[in-house]
Amino acid sequence: MNNLLSQLTEDRIVFLSASDKNQALEIMVDVLCRAAAVTDCASLRRAIFDRERILSTGIGLGVALPHAKIAEVRDFVVAMGIAQQAIEYGALDDRPVQIIVMIAGPTHRQSDYLKILAQVTLSLKNRGLREALIACRTADDVLRALGKSQPPVATNGASL
């Protein structure tokens, strides 16, 4: 759980051709549902879409971080979608989204959940990393791009 790369696997990286936000979210949920840690896909789908109705998870800079904590997820799972064409997402900065990182976690691990959200957010504030990810054409390219980025360091010296 030290960095985004440790949470992301090649089979959880997708290149989205979705035409809208809901379609992109459906694809991303389907990717997470392949993980053994997700025991109920319908519950995860409902939680992701319910969360999105409360407030857009489009955090700005072309990035969205849809996320949910539910009992039907036994451990953290992360998926990344790279949209070839920007998707209107209702982001906080009103800009379309090209990078979507979906995170699902268990209800009882709030501290770890917040660390993962913070680490992903801090990493994707790096313009160079965002540009490198958008330029990727394969999952291996994405993993290499993430490997080249330095994870943010907490004030106590620990990696987030």
C-alpha positions in Angstrom: 0.0 0.0 0.0 3.0 2.3 -0.3 2.1 3.7 -3.6 -0.3 3.7 -6.5 1.9 1.2 -8.4 1.6 -1.3 -5.7 -2.2 -1.2 -5.9 -2.5 -1.3 -9.6 -2.1 -4.4 -11.8 -1.9 -4.7 -15.5 -5.4 -6.3 -15.7 -6.9 -3.3 -13.9 -5.7 -0.7 -16.5 -8.1 0.1 -19.3 -8.1 2.4 -22.2 -11.6 3.9 -22.3 -13.6 4.7 -25.4 -16.6 5.7 -23.3 -18.7 8.5 -24.7 -19.9 9.7 -21.3 -19.3 9.6 -17.6 -21.8 6.8 -16.7 -20.4 4.5 -19.4 -16.9 5.1 -18.2 -18.0 4.3 -14.6 -19.7 1.1 -15.7 -16.5 0.0 -17.4 -14.4 0.8 -14.4 -16.7 -1.0 -12.0 -16.6 -4.1 -14.3 -12.8 -4.0 -14.1 -12.9 -3.9 -10.3 -15.5 -6.6 -10.1 -13.0 -9.1 -11.6 -10.9 -8.9 -8.4 -11.4 -11.6 -5.9 -11.6 -9.0 -3.1 -15.0 -7.8 -4.5 -17.7 -10.1 -3.3 -20.8 -8.3 -4.6 -20.6 -6.3 -7.9 -24.1 -4.9 -7.6 -23.3 -3.4 -4.2 -20.1 -1.9 -5.5 -21.9 -0.4 -8.6 -24.6 1.0 -6.4 -22.0 2.5 -4.0 -20.0 4.1 -6.8 -23.0 5.7 -8.5 -24.5 6.8 -5.2 -21.3 8.5 -4.3 -21.2 10.2 -7.6 -24.7 11.5 -7.2 -23.7 13.2 -3.9 -20.7 15.1 -5.5 -18.7 14.6 -8.6 -15.5 12.7 -8.0 -13.9 14.7 -10.9 -11.2 16.5 -8.8 -9.9 18.7 -11.6 -6.9 18.7 -13.9 -8.6 16.1 -16.1 -8.7 13.6 -13.2 -11.5 11.7 -11.5 -11.3 9.5 -8.4 -14.5 7.6 -8.0 -14.4 5.6 -4.8 -16.4 3.6 -2.3 -16.0 1.8 1.0 -18.3 -1.2 1.4 -18.5 -4.4 3.4 -18.6 -6.4 0.2 -15.0 -5.5 -0.6 -12.5 -7.5 1.4 -9.3 -5.6 0.5 -8.4 -2.5 -1.5 -8.7 -2.7 -5.3 -7.7 0.0 -7.7 -8.3 0.4 -11.4 -7.1 3.1 -13.8 -8.9 4.2 -17.0 -7.2 6.4 -19.6 -9.8 8.0 -21.9 -8.5 8.5 -25.5 -11.1 11.4 -25.8 -11.8 13.5 -22.8 -15.1 12.8 -21.1 -17.5 15.4 -19.8 -17.6 14.5 -16.1 -19.0 17.4 -14.2 -15.6 17.9 -12.5 -15.1 20.5 -9.9 -13.1 22.6 -12.3 -15.6 22.0 -15.2 -12.9 20.5 -17.3 -13.4 17.1 -19.0 -11.6 14.0 -17.6 -9.0 11.8 -19.2 -7.7 9.9 -16.2 -10.0 7.9 -13.9 -8.7 6.0 -10.9 -11.4 4.0 -9.2 -10.8 2.8 -5.7 -12.8 0.3 -3.6 -12.0 -0.6 -0.1 -13.4 -2.4 3.0 -15.5 -0.3 5.5 -13.2 -1.1 8.4 -10.0 0.4 7.1 -10.6 4.1 7.0 -7.0 5.2 7.7 -5.6 3.1 4.8 -8.5 4.3 2.6 -7.6 8.0 3.3 -3.9 7.3 2.7 -4.6 5.7 -0.7 -6.9 8.6 -1.8 -4.3 11.2 -0.7 -1.4 9.4 -2.4 -3.3 9.1 -5.7 -4.5 12.7 -5.5 -1.0 14.0 -4.8 0.6 11.8 -7.5 -1.9 13.0 -10.2 -1.3 16.6 -9.4 2.0 16.2 -11.2 1.4 17.5 -14.7 4.2 15.5 -16.2 2.8 12.3 -14.8 -0.7 13.1 -16.1 0.7 13.9 -19.6 2.8 10.7 -19.5 -0.3 8.6 -18.6 -2.4 10.1 -21.3 0.3 9.3 -23.9 0.4 5.6 -22.8 -1.0 3.1 -25.3 -0.5 -0.1 -23.2 -0.9 -1.2 -19.6 2.8 -1.9 -19.5 3.4 1.7 -20.6 1.2 2.9 -17.7 3.0 0.8 -15.1 6.4 2.1 -16.5 5.1 5.7 -16.3 4.0 5.2 -12.7 7.3 3.5 -11.8 9.2 6.6 -13.0 7.2 8.9 -10.8 8.2 9.4 -7.2 5.5 8.7 -4.6 4.8 11.7 -2.3 6.4 11.5 1.1 4.5 12.2 4.3 6.0 14.7 6.8 7.2 11.8 9.0 9.3 10.5 6.1 7.0 7.5 5.3 5.7 7.0 1.8 2.0 7.4 1.4 
